[in-house]
C-alpha cells in the first residue's frame, strides 16, 4: 500500500484556512492582485503538511500499525505552524524573567492611517515600534515618574481586529522597575499603573507624527491608488491636522503580579496570527463563518463573510519579508540582554547567573503542553512509533498550480 495515496482523512476534520484558499484563491485572483509576499504565504499554507513538502512514514514496534507524517511549512502566517515555535520562544524567555510585577501597555494607531500603512508597511510599522518604545523609555528615564532609570520592554505587533479588519497596535510588556542611571540600583515601580496613559498618549502621538512628517519631507512614503490624494502637500497637511486633533488610544492593564504567570500571559500574544483554524465553524456555498469575541458584551458570536472577502482580510495581515514583529528594548534589547539581566538580578540580591535553557524536542513540548506522547502508538497504545522511511519533497502534487509562477525559493523567516 502506498501511504502517500491512501492516507485516510477523518470525516469530521476541522475546516482550515488552507481549504478556503484551495477552493477560492482563483476567484480572489480575478478581483485582486497579489504581491510576492502574499504568494509565498498562500503557497506555504496550501502545501503545509502535504506530500509535496515531503515527510516520513512510521511503524509501531509492537502492532505494526503505520502512519504518515508530512512536513510543516513553518511559515509564520500559517495557522498550523505556530504552536511549537511559540513554546520554544516562551521557554527561551523563562530564564529572562525577573521576580517583579509586569505591566502591559497597548499603543494603537488611528484608523485614518490604515490606507497609508498598507502601502508603506515596513516604514510605518517601524515608526509604531519606534514611537511606542521611545515613549516608554523616555518616561522611564524621567525622575518625575518615580523611576528615573532604564526600562526593559518586550513589544509585540498585532494588526487585526476580531473580524480580521486592519487595526495596527503594539502590545508592550514592561518589567516593573528600572536600572538606575549609575547602574548601581534597581528602582522598583509603585502603584497599579506604570505611567499615566493620557500623558503617554500625547507623547506617543507627537513622536509618531514627527517620524511621519520627516519621512514625507524625505520622499520616503508611497501614495498609490486611493492614497494618491494624501501625497499632495495639501492632502498630507490635512491628514496631519486630523491626526493631531485625535486622542490616540493608549491602554494599560493591571500588572501581572506573579512572574510565573508572565509566560502564560505572553503566550496569548506572541506568534498569534489573524485567525486560527479552530475559530472557523463553517465553510459552505462560498461563505465562511467564524467566531469572534464581543468584549463589550463578554460573549462569543459568529461572523459570516464571502470567501473572497475572507481571503482579502486574511492577507491584509501578511507582514513584509524579514519584518520583525517581536522586538526588545532597553535592558531587554538583544544587544547586551544577558549582561543587563544579570545586573538586574545582582541588584535584587539574586545570583547574576541566568539558568541555561535547552531547546526542547517536539515530543517534550507536546507532552508538557497537551499531555500527549506523540511517539506512542495511537492504535495499540503500547508500542512506540519508529521511522521506517522518508518521503522525499515533491512526492505529491503542489496545490500552487492555481497561481501564476513566482519566485518562492526563500522561506519566510
C-alpha positions in Angstrom: 0.0 0.0 0.0 1.3 3.4 -0.9 0.7 5.6 2.2 1.0 8.8 0.2 -2.1 8.0 -1.9 -4.1 6.1 0.7 -3.7 8.2 3.9 -7.2 8.4 5.4 -8.8 11.8 6.0 -11.1 12.0 9.0 -14.8 12.7 8.1 -15.2 15.4 10.7 -11.9 17.2 10.0 -11.7 20.8 11.2 -12.1 23.3 8.3 -8.9 25.1 7.7 -7.7 28.4 6.1 -6.0 26.1 3.5 -9.4 24.7 2.5 -10.7 28.1 1.8 -7.6 29.2 -0.1 -7.7 26.0 -2.2 -11.3 26.5 -3.2 -11.4 30.2 -3.8 -7.9 31.7 -4.4 -8.7 31.6 -8.1 -11.8 33.7 -7.5 -9.7 36.1 -5.4 -7.1 36.5 -8.2 -9.8 37.5 -10.6 -10.5 40.6 -8.4 -7.2 41.4 -6.7 -3.5 41.5 -7.5 -1.2 39.7 -5.1 2.4 40.9 -4.2 5.1 38.3 -4.0 5.0 38.0 -0.2 1.3 37.1 -0.4 2.1 34.4 -2.9 4.7 33.0 -0.6 2.2 32.7 2.3 -0.5 31.2 0.1 2.0 28.7 -1.4 3.2 27.6 2.0 -0.3 27.3 3.6 -1.6 25.3 0.6 1.2 22.8 0.8 1.7 22.6 4.5 1.6 19.0 5.8 1.1 17.6 2.3 3.2 15.1 0.4 4.6 17.9 -1.7 6.7 19.1 1.2 7.8 15.5 2.0 7.7 13.7 5.3 8.2 10.2 6.7 6.3 7.0 7.5 6.3 5.5 11.0 5.6 1.9 12.1 4.6 0.7 15.6 7.3 -1.6 17.1 4.5 -3.7 18.7 1.4 -4.0 16.5 2.9 -2.9 13.2 0.4 -0.1 12.6 1.7 2.6 10.1 1.1 6.3 9.9 2.3 9.1 7.7 3.6 12.5 8.9 4.1 15.3 6.3 6.4 18.2 6.9 5.2 21.6 8.0 5.8 24.8 6.0 7.0 26.7 9.1 5.6 30.0 7.7 4.9 32.5 10.4 1.5 33.2 8.9 0.4 29.6 8.8 -2.4 28.6 11.3 -0.9 25.1 11.7 2.8 26.1 12.4 2.8 28.4 15.4 2.4 26.1 18.5 5.9 24.6 18.6 7.6 27.9 17.6 5.7 29.7 20.3 6.5 27.2 23.0 10.2 27.3 22.2 10.2 31.1 22.2 8.5 31.1 25.6 10.9 28.5 27.0 13.8 30.8 26.0 12.2 33.7 27.8 11.7 31.6 31.0 15.3 32.3 32.1 14.9 36.0 31.4 12.0 36.6 33.8 12.6 38.8 36.8 10.8 38.4 40.2 8.8 41.6 39.7 5.4 42.7 38.5 5.0 43.1 34.8 2.9 45.9 33.2 1.0 45.7 29.9 0.6 48.8 27.7 -1.1 48.8 24.3 -0.4 51.5 21.7 -2.9 51.8 18.9 -2.6 53.8 15.6 -5.7 55.8 14.5 -7.6 54.1 11.6 -7.1 57.2 9.5 -3.6 55.9 8.9 -4.6 52.5 7.7 -4.6 53.1 3.9 -1.1 54.7 4.2 0.2 51.9 6.4 -0.9 49.2 4.0 1.1 50.9 1.2 4.2 51.5 3.4 4.2 48.7 6.0 7.9 48.4 6.8 8.3 52.1 7.3 5.0 52.9 9.1 5.1 49.8 11.3 8.7 50.6 12.1 7.5 54.0 13.3 5.0 52.4 15.5 7.7 50.3 17.3 10.0 53.3 17.4 7.4 55.8 18.8 5.9 53.4 21.4 9.3 52.1 22.7 10.9 55.5 22.8 7.9 57.0 24.7 8.1 54.3 27.4 11.9 54.6 27.6 11.7 58.4 27.9 9.0 58.1 30.7 11.2 55.6 32.5 14.2 57.9 32.4 12.3 60.9 33.8 12.7 61.0 37.6 9.3 62.8 37.9 7.8 59.4 37.0 9.3 57.8 40.1 11.7 55.6 38.2 14.5 57.6 36.6 16.3 54.7 35.0 16.4 52.3 32.1 13.3 50.1 31.5 13.1 46.8 29.7 10.4 46.3 27.0 9.0 43.4 25.0 7.0 44.8 22.1 4.6 42.5 20.1 2.9 43.7 16.9 -0.7 42.8 16.1 -2.5 44.1 13.0 -6.1 42.8 13.2 -9.5 43.0 14.9 -11.6 40.0 15.7 -13.3 40.4 12.3 -9.9 40.4 10.5 -10.0 44.1 9.7 -6.8 46.2 9.8 -6.1 47.5 13.3 -2.5 48.3 14.0 -1.4 48.1 17.6 1.5 47.2 19.8 1.4 45.2 23.0 4.3 46.2 25.3 5.2 44.1 28.3 7.4 46.0 30.8 9.0 44.7 34.0 8.0 46.8 37.0 11.2 48.7 37.6 14.3 50.2 36.1 18.1 50.2 36.4 19.3 53.4 37.9 21.4 55.7 35.7 24.5 54.9 37.7 23.9 51.2 37.2 24.1 50.5 40.9 20.5 50.3 42.0 17.2 48.6 41.0 14.3 51.1 41.3 11.0 49.3 41.8 7.8 50.7 40.4 4.9 51.6 42.7 1.2 51.6 42.2 -1.1 49.7 39.8 -0.1 51.5 36.7 3.4 52.3 35.3 2.7 55.7 33.8 -0.4 57.9 33.2 -2.0 56.9 29.9 -3.1 60.4 28.9 0.5 61.6 29.1 1.8 58.5 27.3 -0.8 59.1 24.5 0.2 62.7 23.9 3.9 61.9 23.7 3.3 58.8 21.5 1.2 60.8 19.1 3.9 63.6 18.9 6.7 61.1 18.2 4.8 59.2 15.5 3.7 62.3 13.7 7.2 63.7 13.8 8.6 60.5 12.2 5.8 60.6 9.6 6.5 64.3 8.7 10.2 63.6 8.4 9.6 60.6 6.1 7.3 62.8 3.9 9.9 65.5 3.7 12.5 62.9 2.5 10.1 61.4 -0.1 10.2 58.0 1.7 6.5 57.4 1.5 4.5 55.8 -1.4 1.0 57.1 -2.3 -0.5 54.7 -4.8 -4.2 54.1 -5.6 -6.7 55.6 -3.2 -3.9 57.2 -1.1 -2.7 59.4 -4.0 -4.5 62.5 -2.6 -2.6 62.1 0.6 0.6 62.6 -1.3 -0.1 66.2 -2.2 1.1 68.8 0.1 -2.4 69.9 0.9 -3.7 66.4 1.4 -0.8 65.5 3.7 -1.2 68.6 5.8 -4.9 67.8 6.1 -4.0 64.3 7.4 -1.5 65.7 9.9 -4.1 68.1 11.2 -6.6 65.3 11.6 -4.0 63.2 13.5 -3.2 66.0 15.9 -6.9 66.5 16.6 -7.5 62.9 17.7 -6.9 61.4 21.1 -4.6 58.4 20.4 -5.5 55.3 22.2 -3.0 54.0 24.8 -4.4 51.4 27.1 -2.9 49.9 30.2 -3.9 46.8 32.1 -3.4 45.9 35.8 0.1 44.5 36.5 0.8 40.8 36.4 1.8 40.2 40.0 3.5 36.8 39.8 6.4 36.2 37.4 5.3 32.6 36.8 2.1 34.0 35.2 4.0 36.1 32.7 4.8 33.4 30.2 1.2 32.2 30.1 0.2 35.9 29.6 2.8 36.3 26.9 1.6 33.2 25.1 -1.7 34.9 24.4 0.0 37.5 22.2 3.2 36.0 20.7 3.1 34.1 17.5 -0.6 34.7 17.0 -1.9 35.2 13.5 -5.1 36.9 12.3 -7.3 33.8 12.7 -6.7 30.3 13.9 -8.3 27.3 12.2 -10.4 26.4 15.3 -12.3 29.6 15.0 -13.7 28.6 11.6 -17.1 26.9 12.3 -18.5 26.5 8.7 -17.4 26.8 5.1 -20.1 26.1 2.5 -21.6 27.7 -0.6 -18.7 30.1 -0.9 -19.1 31.6 2.6 -17.0 31.3 5.7 -18.4 31.5 9.3 -16.0 32.1 12.2 -16.3 33.0 15.9 -15.4 36.4 17.4 -15.3 37.6 21.0 -17.6 40.5 21.7 -15.6 42.1 24.5 -18.3 44.7 25.4 -21.0 42.0 25.9 -18.4 39.4 27.0 -20.0 36.9 24.6 -18.8 34.7 21.7 -20.6 35.4 18.4 -20.2 34.4 14.8 -19.5 36.4 11.6 -20.1 35.2 8.1 -18.1 36.5 5.1 -17.9 35.8 1.4 -14.9 33.5 0.9 -13.1 36.0 -1.3 -13.6 38.7 1.3 -12.3 36.3 3.9 -9.2 35.8 1.9 -8.7 39.5 1.3 -8.9 40.2 5.0 -6.6 37.3 5.9 -4.0 38.6 3.5 -4.2 42.1 4.9 -2.1 40.9 7.8 0.8 39.4 5.9 3.9 41.1 7.2 6.8 42.2 4.9 9.6 39.7 4.4 12.0 39.6 7.3 10.0 42.2 9.3 10.5 41.5 13.0 7.2 41.6 14.9 8.6 40.8 18.4 11.2 43.3 19.5 13.1 44.1 22.7 14.2 47.4 24.0 16.0 49.0 27.0 17.8 46.5 29.2 16.0 43.7 27.4 17.4 44.7 24.0 19.1 41.8 22.2 22.5 43.6 22.4 23.6 43.2 26.0 20.5 41.5 27.2 22.3 38.7 29.1 24.6 41.1 30.8 21.8 43.5 31.7 19.5 40.8 33.1 22.5 39.5 35.2 22.9 43.0 36.5 19.2 43.3 37.4 19.4 40.0 39.3 22.5 41.1 41.1 20.9 44.4 42.2 18.0 42.3 43.5 20.4 40.3 45.6 20.0 37.3 43.4 22.6 35.2 41.6 23.6 37.0 38.4 23.8 33.7 36.6 21.0 33.1 34.1 19.8 29.5 34.0 20.6 27.8 30.7 17.5 26.8 28.7 17.9 23.8 26.5 16.0 23.5 23.3 13.1 21.1 23.8 12.1 18.4 21.3 8.7 18.4 19.7 7.9 15.3 21.8 8.8 17.0 25.1 6.8 20.1 24.2 3.6 18.1 23.2 3.9 16.1 26.4 4.3 19.2 28.6 1.5 21.2 26.8 -1.1 18.6 25.9 -0.1 15.5 27.9 0.3 13.6 24.6 3.1 11.3 23.8 3.4 11.7 20.1 5.6 8.6 19.8 3.1 6.3 21.5 1.2 4.2 19.0 -2.3 5.6 18.6 -3.6 2.1 17.7 -2.4 -0.3 20.4 -1.4 2.4 23.0 1.6 0.1 23.9 4.3 0.3 21.3 6.4 3.2 20.0 6.3 4.6 16.5 9.6 4.2 14.7 10.5 5.9 11.4 10.8 3.4 8.6 11.4 5.6 5.6 11.5 9.2 4.3 9.0 10.7 1.8 11.1 13.0 -0.4 10.0 16.5 -1.0 7.9 16.9 -4.2 6.3 13.4 -3.8 2.8 14.8 -4.3 1.2 17.4 -6.4 1.6 21.0 -5.4 -1.6 23.0 -4.8 0.2 26.0 -6.2 -0.8 25.2 -9.8 -3.8 27.5 -9.4 -1.4 30.5 -9.1 0.9 32.0 -11.7 4.6 31.2 -11.2 6.6 33.4 -8.9 9.9 33.1 -7.1 9.2 31.1 -4.0 12.7 29.9 -3.1 13.1 32.0 0.0 11.5 30.8 3.2 9.6 33.3 5.3 11.7 33.9 8.5 
